[in-house]
Amino acid sequence: MATIIGKLAREVGYVNVDQVHDGYSALDRLREKKYGLLLSDWDMRPMNGTELTSSAQRSDEFSHPIIMLRRAKLRRVQLGS
């Protein structure tokens, strides 16, 4: 999913797109570089998207929009009899 979103972000004009796998890595990256937008998964471990958002908003280094994404859980359904 992150690969697809990264590709879409590049297609709409975001040039520098970085991906990390958890909230702690995202905070470290926010301290290292300036970003214009943060896209975050809601359901990460060990730091979830809500915790990441709160930490980023308290930081002086990041003052841009944050968008939270929630993945839908898919399940198989058997149709017919």
N, C-alpha and C positions, 0 to 999 in steps of 0.2 A: 504494500500500500504506500509506503513512504517513497518508493522509487517512482510510482505513478504520480504522486503529488509533486515530487521534485521536478519531474519532467514537465508537468503542467505549469508549474511556477516559472520555469525557464521559457516556456512557450509564450507566456503573457508578459515577459519582459524582465523578470528577476534574473540577474546575471550570476550573482554569487549565491548559490544555493548549497547549504551544508545540511547534512543529516547526522543525527546521533540516535542512540537507542534507548536512552533513559533521561529522566529529568535532571539528575546530577551532572551528566555530561553536557546537557543543554545549558545549564547555569554556568559551567566552566567556559563553554564556548561563548556565551554572552559577555563574559568578563574579558575575553580575549579579542573579540571583534565587535564592530558596530553592525547592527542589522536593522533593516527597515520594517521587517515583519517577522513574527514568530508563529509558526503553525505547530500545534502540539496535539498529540494524541491524548485523549482523556484518560485512558486506562493503561498507564505504564506502571512498571515496578522497578525499583522500590519507591521512587517519588512519582506520584501521579500528576496529571495535568493541572489539577486545581492547585496543588502545592507548588508546582513550577510557576504557574501564573502569579500566585501570591508573592513568591520570592522575586520574580522578575519585576513585578510592579513596585516592590519596595526598593529595588536597586536604582541608583542614580544613573547607571550605565545604559539602562533600557527604558525608553519612553514611547515606543511605537506600538501600534496595534498588535494584539494577541488574538489569534483565532484558535479555538479548541475544536478538535475533531473527535467524533465518537464512532468507532467501528461498530457496525451492526453484526450481531451474531447470526450466522446463517444456520438453518437446520433443514434437514431433508424431510420432505413430506411426501408420502405416497398417495398419489391421486388414483381415484377409481377403486374398484373392488377386487 
